[in-house]
Amino acid sequence: MLNVEQLLEGQIILIDKPRQWSSFQAVNKVKSAIRALYGLKKFKIGHAGTLDPLATGLLLVCVGRATKEIERLQQGEKVYSGTMVLGATTPCHDLERPIDHYYPSSHLTLNYIEKAAERFKGEIEQVPPIFSAVKVDGQRAYRMARAESSDSNAEEPQIASKKVVVYDFDITGFRPGDSNFVAPDVQQEPLDHQTNLYREPLGVVPDGLPQIDFRIRCGKGTYIRSIARDLGMELGCGALLSSLRREQIGNYNVADAWKIDEVTERLNEM
């Protein structure tokens, strides 16, 4: 095990964040393990890029002087893989909320989808999701969006667009769905703002909707949920993100990351 001086000199710990864990919870898991092993009360720790709680994959946790590297690490290219559901939408563009609309999708073909995906490569203008950590008037957008969901008098946050870069957007699988699919009635239940929606996601994907698997390589600040939303608009059928995994940040790969329940054991082995 590293001594205290070596630890605080700076360590970048690769964590494979599980689904339904926030990035904050994952960092706290590492922090608690370090406190238990080293007896430290105060030390610097943080992560180099938030990963949505419903996503899995690579989270870079920086300890000690490595926290000075966070800004540099955030500039690294990211690689994501996952699945998008076509023919339906949710307010948050993933499964944190239930499906609110269904759209015809019988016109979809793999060639049509691939051509649409090509239009998202390069420098693009993107509006982050309202359910995101982007700040609007000093507040996190997701807090404002959740307040709006539970209070009809609250205003939906207005988020400015920004330029992001998508280097690759590859469709790695296509499942056309069931041509006889009948969209169920959409019933919006009242939302309790105290509900921990990341721990208990409400969205369910009905059998029969078309789905695509993808791999995206992109620059800093790119929201894959926004790409799902915008691709759905481009295809004229709506889309949502049903799964997301971050595979790479710069030269760091999730294949080298620790599972969350291995943290104490792996720290002992350092």
N, C-alpha and C positions, 0 to 999 in steps of 0.2 A: 504494500500500500504506500502511496506517496506520503511524504511528511507534509506538515501544514505549510511550510514555506514553499514547497514544490506546488502544492495545490493552489495557493494564493498567487503564485507567480503567473498563473494563467492556464486554464484547461478548457478546451472545447469538447463538450460531451454530446455525442450523437444519440438522440432518443427516437425510437419508433413509437410515435404517439398513437395510442389506441383510439378507436371511435368512441365518441361521447365523453371524451376528456377534453377540457379546455387546455390551451397552451399554458395558462397560468397554473392549472392543477398539475401539469407535468413538471413545470419548473419547481413547484412546491414539493413534489415528490423527491426530486434531486436534492433540494435544499434540506429537507428533513433527514435524508440519508446522510448528508455531509455533517449536519449538526450532531447526529447520533454517533457517527464514527470518529469525528474529530473534536467534538465538544465545543465547536465554534458557535458563538451567539450572533455575531455580526460579520458578514462578509458580502462582497458584491456578487450578484448572480442575475442573469437575465437571458432572454432568448433572442435569436437573430431572425425574426419573422414569424408572425402569428399564423397558426394553422387552425382553420375552422374546427370547432368541436366535433362536427359530424364527418370530418375528414380524418384520414390516418396518415402516418408516414413521418418523414424526417423533420425533426425539430432540433436546432442547434442551441444547446444550453451552454452559456459562457459563464465561467467561474473566475473570480479574482480579476487579475489584470486583463484577462481575455475579454472582459466586458468592453474594453476599449476598442475591440475589433468588431463589435456588433454592427456599426454602420457600414464598415467595409464588407462584411459578410452578407449584409442585406442587398448589396449591389450585385451579387452573383446570380447567374442564370438559374432558373428553376425548371425542373422537369416534373410533370404531373401525368398520371394516368387515371382513368375512371370511366364512368358510364353516365350517359345522358338519356333521359326518357323523352320521346317526342310525342306530340299530340296532346300535351297537357302543361299547365303552368301552376306555380304556387307564388304567393306574394314575395317570398324570400329567394326563389329560384333554386331551392333545394328542399329537403324533406323536414325542415324545422316546422313548416306549416303544412296543412292539408292542401290537396289540389283544389284550386278555386275555379278553373275553367278547363274544358276539353275542346279540342279542335280537330277537324278532319285531317287525316294523315295518309289516306290511301294513295296519294300522288307521289309519295316518297320512294325513291330508288337510291341505291348506293351511289351511283354516278351523280345524281342530283345533289346528294348530301356532300360528296367529296368536292364538287365544284363550289358549293356554298362555303365549305370550310376554307378553301383557297383564298377567299376574299377576306379572311381574318388574319392573314399572314402579313408581316411587316409592321410598320408603325400604324397603330389604329387609335381612334378616339373611343374612350370607354367610360361609361358612367358606373361607378361602384354601386353594389346593391345597397338598398336602404337598410338591410340587416347586415351591417358591417361595422368595423371599428373606425371608419373614417369619421373625422370630427366635423360637425356642423354647428357653427356658432358656439364653439367650445365644448359641445357635448358629443358623445359617441352616437353615431347614427342609429345603431341597433337599439339603444335605450329609448330614443325618440320614436323609433318604429314600433317598438313593443308597447309604448305608452299609447300610440295612435291606435294600435290593435284593440286595446282594452278600453279606450275612451274615444267615443265617436266625435268629441269636440276637439280632440288633439289634432294638430296638423302633421301631415306626412313630411318628413325631412326632405328638403330639396338639395340634391347633391350635384356639384359641378362635375362635368366630364374632365377627363385627363388623357394624356397620350401615354400609351404603353406599347411595348414591342412583343410581338409573337413571332418566334423564329420558325417553329414547326407546329403544324396542327394536322396530325395524321389520324384518319379513321381506321381503327384496327379491327373492328367487328361491326356487323349490322344484322339486327334481328328484326324483320319487317313487322312482326306482330300478327295478330289475328284479324283477318279481313272482316270477320263477323262481330268484331268487338262493339259492344254497345256501352256508351259512356254512362256511368251511374249518375244519379241525381247528386248534385253538389249541395251539401248542407253545411252551412257555416255555424259551428257551435260557438257560443260566447267563450272568450278566452280569459282565463284567470291570469292576471299579470304576475302572480306569484308562482305560476307553474314553471318548473325548470324544464324548458322545452328541449334543451340540448341533452339532458339526461333522459327525457321521455319524449322523443320526437313524435309528432302527431301524423306526419305524412306517411301514406301507404301507396305503393305503386300497384294498381290493378293489373292482373294478368291480361295480356292481349295488346298492350301498347307497344309501338315500335321502340327499339333502343339501339344506341350506338356505343361502342367502346372507343376510346380515344387516347392519344398521347400528345401532350403539348409541351413544347420547350419555349419558355418566355422570359422576359426581363422582370425587373423589380416592379411591384405594385399591381401586377395583373391579377384580376379576379376571374377565376374560372367559372364561377356562377354567372358573372356578367356575360361571358362568352356563350354559355348555355342559353341564357335569355335572348341574346342578340342573334345567335344561330337559329333559334326557334322562330324569331321574327323574319329572318332571311328566308327560311324554308316555308313560312306561312302556316305553321302548325303549332307553334309554341314548343317550349322545351324546358326541362328542369334537370338539375344535377342530382343523380341518385347515389353516386359514390365518387370519392376522390381520394387519391393517394399521392403524396409528394415523395418522389423517388430520389431527387437530387437537388442540392443547392451548391452551386459552384463545383468544386472538386469533391464535395462530400456526398456520399451515397448511403441510402437507407440500408443497403446490404451490410453496412458496417455498424449500424446503430444498435443500441441496447433496447431490449424489451423493458417495459415499465416495471415489471416485477423482478427484473434482474439488477436493478440499480445498485442496491447495497452490495450484492455479491461482486459485481463488476468493479465497483469502487475499491473493494478490498483487493482486487487483483491488479490494480494499476501500479 
